[in-house]
């Protein structure tokens, strides 16, 4: 398993019972290279060919997709053409599917673009289901989303087939022997080669910077003078990069479940180890268990499953990676902690069926054995974004620190640092994303204290890196991944006032409930 999903997909999967960044800047005088450091100028904007800037979106009825049914008459779909390579805007173009629902009330503000995270979540498939959460916003905004390049219907990437995915579930994600280490790296290399084969020319053009530039063309074609945007989880990184590239176009931006833009790929994994361990501690405390003892018990269970996978009702074996994934999913939402309790209890009794069902929900595996491709898109996007490529030897040196952070999540994330982009055929672009946006309008940045996937410390760092007078932090003292629409009247009213009225809260505001 690679990075944890950052976005509404894992939370949604948990609700149905589903790879993200360490502390501080580089320090010590070291200068990190940054993505998207060159801002477009007025000349850049004028240089876009008329074929792009004069597009007319042919809004029409939305059809069913492989992942979803038709969303109903309130929704319209269209296709936007964008350059495959933004350095060659006159060259080959690719198609991005869009979806929208028109504002229902009076005094329309404009379009409100949503990115739901991942990276790799389909906006076309997710937007209609999220509309109930955004019902007040729908009164004055057109709700708009899209499948970013490399995702879903936007030339979405599939790096291996269903049989290969299931076979890979037997690969040990925390190798114990040289043979297991070799098998782990070979599996990673096979995945990389599959991505390269399927993506072809697209593989070098799916970065966050590419998608941010797509967004600004989208803004123009939609007829908006300013970008109004709601980014969730990874979508906060995308929003930050957009603000850096186009500060003068920033309207009202909400970044919910903010990632830490000061962390590189290793730092991101350390952050997630801390975040999931914190969520696990909170879960254990809620059940009356001692946190350290409970953590050791779960780590021992995973060790036993590594040696002896558990039987399940389906006939499939619950391997260590599947057990780990099944533990991760319920931690995205406090409402699903009881399912974790039940799954752990049955696993301790030798039955892995419940943990397997949770893992399948996370991996988007249906009853026929077909898997979704969110993690495939996540990998091709993040491996183009991230320059660091820790070797196996470097990752092994990091393991003691990861294990100190979390005996449960640390080993998996430490090894993942070596496996995630192993043998990747395209170089990564930057150490960390550049999000500084001097001169931009205030951007609302939200962190949740119990967020496992994007720990709340990242919100302060995102606000700081956006710049003084730009980043405005809002903290929710709650549990789960994302804050808006998750039960806090304080959070919801603050966000609604910002988006609907332009009311900017005081930086550092805290919502206790």
N, C-alpha and C positions, 0 to 999 in steps of 0.2 A: 504493500500500500504506500502511496506517495503522500504528498501533503494532504492535510485535512481539507475538505471542501470549505471554502469561505463564502457563505452566502445563504440564501433562503432555502436551497435544496435540501440540505441536511436537516434543517429545522422543520421543513415541510414533511419530510419523510418521517421524522420523529413524531410529528403531530398526527400522522396517519397510523401509527401503531395500535445517509444520507454520507498548494500548495501548497498563502499567506504570509510580525516581523520584529533584536535585543536592544538592550538599553543603550541609549546614547549615540552620539555621532562617533566618527572614527577616532577623534582625539589624537594626542601625540604628534600633531602636525601632519599626519597622513592625509592625503587628499584622495577621496574616492571619486572615480569617474561616475557621472550621472547620466541617466537616460533623458533624452529630450531636452538637452541643455540649450539648444539653439532655438530661440523663439522665432515664429514666422513674422515677417515684416509686412508692411503694406504692399511692397513689391511682390512678396510671395503670394498674397491673396489675389492680386491682379493677374498673376501668372497662371492661375488655374484656367484651363481651357473652357470655352463657352459650353462645350458638350457636357461638362460636369456642372457648371454653375447655373445653366438654364434648364436643368432637368425638371420635368413635370411628373409628380408622383401620381400614378394611376390608381388611386384608392378604390378598392373593390371588396367584394365578399371574401372573407377568410375561409380557406379550405382546411380540411383535416390534415394533420401532419402525422409522421410516424410516431410522434410522442404525445399527440393530443387530438381531441375531437374539435370540430368547428366551434368557435367560442360564442357564436350567437350574433344577432343582428346589430348589437351595440358596437361591434368591432369591425374595423376595416383594415385591410392589408395592402401593402404596396412594396415596390422594390426600388432601392437606391443603388446606383452605380458609383463605385469609388475606385481610385487607382489601385492596382495590385501593389505597385511600388510608388510611394509618395514622392520619391526623388525624380520620378518620371511621370508626371501627371498626364502627359499626352499619350502614355503607353496603354498597355493592357488594363482592362478594368474587370472588377468582380462585382457580383450582385449581393447586396445585403437586404434580406427581408425585414420589413417594418410592420408594426401593428399599432393601432391607435383606437381610442374611444374619445369622441369629441366632448368638450366641456358641456355640462348639462345646464348650468345656471347662467346668469347674466354677468357682465363685467369680466369677460374672459381675459386672463393674463397672458396666456400663450401656451406653448407646449412644455410639458414636464417629462423629461427623458429619465428612464429608469434603467439601471444596470444592477442585476441581482446577485452578482458575485461569481465565485468559482476560483479562478476564471474558468469559464466553460458553460455557464448556465444559459439556456435559451431564453431570450427575452420574449420572443413571440409566443412560446409555450407557457411562460410563467406569468406574464402581465395580466391576463384575464382573471386568474385565480387570486392575484394580489389586489385586484380592484376594490374588493370589499374593504380591505384595510385602508385604502386610499380614497374612500368614498367622499369625504369632505373636500379633498383636493380636486376631485373630479368635477366639482361644481364650477371651478374657475380655470382649470387647466385641461387641455387635451392630454390624456395619459398616453405616453408613447414609449415603446421599447423596440428592441431589434435583436437579431442574432449577430453578435460581433464576428468578425472574420475568423474562420477556423472553428466556428461553433454552429451546431445544428444545421439549419438550411443554408448557412453562409459558408459553403464548402467545408462543412464540419469534417474533422479528421477521425478516422477509425484506425487505430494502430495495430489491432489484432482481432481475430474472430472470437466468437463465444467459446469454442472448444479450447482455444489457446488461453483465454482468460481464466477459464475454470482450471485448466492444468497448472497455471501459474500460482494458484491458491495453495499448492503443495510446496512451493519454494519457501525456504526458511527466511523470514525477514530479519532475523537476528542470528546470523551464522555462527556456529560453534566450532567448526572445523575448516581446514583449508578447502576441502571438497565443497562444503556448503558455501563458503565465500565465493568460490569459482562459479557455482551454480547461480548464486545471487547476482553476480555481475553479468553472467551470460544472459540471464533472463532480462536484466535491464538493457543490455545491448540489443537483444532481440526486439524489445519494445521500441527502442530508439530507431532501429532500422525499419520497423513496420511503420512508424510515424513518417519517416522520410519517404518511404515508398508511396504511401497513401497521399501525403500532402504535396509532394512534388515541389513546384516552384513557390507554393504558398508558404513553405516552412520558414523562410527567411523574412516573412512579411506579416507576422501575426502578433507583433509586439503591442504592449500597452500604448506606446507612442503612436503606432499606426492607427489603433482604434480611436485614440483621442482626436487625431486628425479627421478620421471618418465622422466623428461626432460634430466637429465644427462645420463640415460640409452639410451634414444632416440639418444642423441648426439653420443654415442659410436656405436650404431647399424648403424647410418647413415654414420659412418666412419670419423667423424670430430674430430680433436684433440682439437679444441676450440669451445666454444659455441658462435655462432653469433645469436642475438635475437632481436626482435622488439616487445616490450610490450606496450600495449595501456591501459590506465586507470587502472583497477584492474591488468592488465597484468604488470604494473610497480611494483606493490607489489610482484608479482610472480617473476619478474626478480631480484628484490632486494634480496628476500629470496634465490634465486638460487646463486646469487653472494656471499652471506654470507656462504652458504654451500659449494660452490665449487669455491673459489676465484681464484685458480690456473688454472681453466678451462675457465675463462672469456676471450672471444675474443672481439668482438665489440657488445656492448649492447646499444640499444636505448630505453629509457623509456619516452613515450609521454603521457602527461596528468597525471603527477605523483601524486600519492596519498601521503598523509602525514604519514610516518611510526611512527611518535612520538605520534599520536593520538589514544586513545582507542575508543571503539564503541560509547560512548557518545560524545567524542571530534570529531569524524568523522561526527556525525549528526550536531553538531554545525558548523563545517566547511561547510557542505553542505547547511545549512540554510543561512550562510553568502554568499556562492557562488551563490546560486540561487537568493537571494535577490539582490546581486550586478548585476546579469544578468537582473533581472526584472527592476532595477533602470536604467540600460543602455537602455533597451527596452523602458521604459516610456519616458526617455529623448529624444530618437530618434523620438518619436511621438509628442514632444512638450508639454508633460504633466509634471506637478510638480510631483516629485518622491514620496514625502510623501503623497500627495493627491491621486495619482494614486494607491499607495499601499493600502491606507485605503479603496478606492473604491472596489478594488478586494477582500480584506478581508471581506468587508460587503457583497459582492455578495456571497462569500462562506458561510457566516453565514446564509444568506437567503436560500440558497440551502440546507443547513443542516436541516432547519426546513421544507422547502417545495421544494422537488426535482422538476426539470424542465421536462416538456414534450419534446419528441423528435419525429422526423418523423418515427423512427423505432418502436415506441410503448414502448421502454424501457425508464425508468426514468434516468435522469442525477442526480445521487446522489452526495453528497459532495466529496467523494473519487474520483469519476470519473471526476468531474469538476477540482479538484486539479491536477489529472494526466494529464488532457487535457491542463492545463496551463504549466505544467512542460515541456512537449515534445518540443514545439517550441523554448524554451529557449536554447536548445542544439545547435541551429544554427541560426545565424543572418538572413540567407536567409529566414527563416520561421517565422520571427516576423510578417509579414503581416497576416499570417494565425491566429496568436494569436489575432491581432486587430479585425479581422472579427468575430472570435469565441466569444470574449468578448462582442462585440457589439450585436450579436444575443442573447447571454445569458441575457444581460441586458433587452432585449425585451421579455424575457420569453421563448426563444427557445434554448434548450440545445443540438441541433443536432450536431453542429460543434465541440463543446467541447467533445461530446461523440465520434465523429469520431477520434479526436486526441487521446483520451484516449485508444480507441480500437487499434490504431496503436501502441501506447506504449506497450500495453498489448499483442500484437501479436494475436489479436482476428480476425478471418477471418469471411467472410460473413455467413458461416454456424453456427457460434457460437462456433467454436473450438478455444481454447486458447493455446498459446505456453507455454513452461515450463521454460523459462529462469529464472524467479523469484523463481521457486522452487529450481533449482540448486544453485542459488545465496544464498538462505537461508541455505541450508544444508552445503555449503562450509563455509560461513561466521560464522555460529553458531558453527561450529567445531573450526574455527580459534580463535574466540573471547571468552575470559573467562568471562568478565563482564556480569551480568544478573540483571540489575536494576529492582527492584520490582515496583509495581504500585505506592506505596507511595513515593518511591525515585524519580520516573519519575515525579510525580505531583509536587514535590519540585523544580524540574528543569524547569518546564513550564514557570515561569515568565522570566527566562533568555532566554529561547528559543524565547519567544514572543517579547522580546526586540531586539533580533537579527533580527527577521523577523516576522511581524504580519501575513504574508501569509504562509510562509513555516515552521516557528518555531513550532506552535502548532502540526502540523502533525508529524514532526520529533521528538519532545519531547515525545509525546505519543508512537511513534514507538520504542523508547528506551526500553519501558516495554513490548511491544507486539511482537517484532521481534523474540526473542528466548524464549518466555514464555513457560514454561513446556517442554523445550527441553530435550530429553532423554539422550543426551551425553554431557559431560562437555566440555567447551571450553578449548583451549590449552594455550592461552597466553593473556596478556593485550594488547600488541602491537607487530607487527612483527619485527623480528631482521634482519637488512639488512647490518650491518657493514661488510665490505669486505676488510680488510687490505691486501695489496699485489696484489689486483686485477688490471687488466688493466683499463684505464679510461673508465667510463660509462657515456654516454650522457643522461642528464635528462632535459626534456622539460616541461615548464609550460606556459600556456596562461593566460594573465591578465583577460580576460573575461570568463574564463571557469566556468560554473555553478556547474558541478558535482565533479570536482577535482580542487578546487581553487588553483591559481597559487602559493600561499605561500608554498604549499606542495612540490613543486619542489626544493626549497632551502633546506627544511628540509630533503628531500630524498638525495640530493647531500651531505649535511653535514653528515648524518648518514652513508652513504656509506663509508665515510672517506676521509681524506686529500689526494689529488692526485688521488682519485678514482672518486668521483662524480663531474661531470662537468655540470654546469647549463646553459641552453639556454632559454631565455624568449622571447616569442612572444607577442607584444602588439596588440592583436586581440580579437575577440569574438568567442565563441563556444567551444565545447568539442573536444580536440585534435588539433594539429597544423600542422603536416606533411600532405601535400596534400590538404590543405585548403586555398590556395591562396597566401601564402607568399613565394616568390622566395628566400628570405633570409633564411627562415627555411629549405626549401627543399634542397637548395644548400649546406647548412651546414651539414644536415643529410647525403646527398648523398656523400659528400666529406669524412665524417667520415666512413661510411660503405664501400665505394668503394675504398678509398685511404688510410684510416687509419688516416686522418687528424683530430686532436683533436682541437676544437676551444678553445679560451680563456674562462676560467670559468667566468660566469657572462655576457656573450655576450647577447646583446639585439637586436632583430629584430623588427624594428619599423613598418614594412609592409611586 
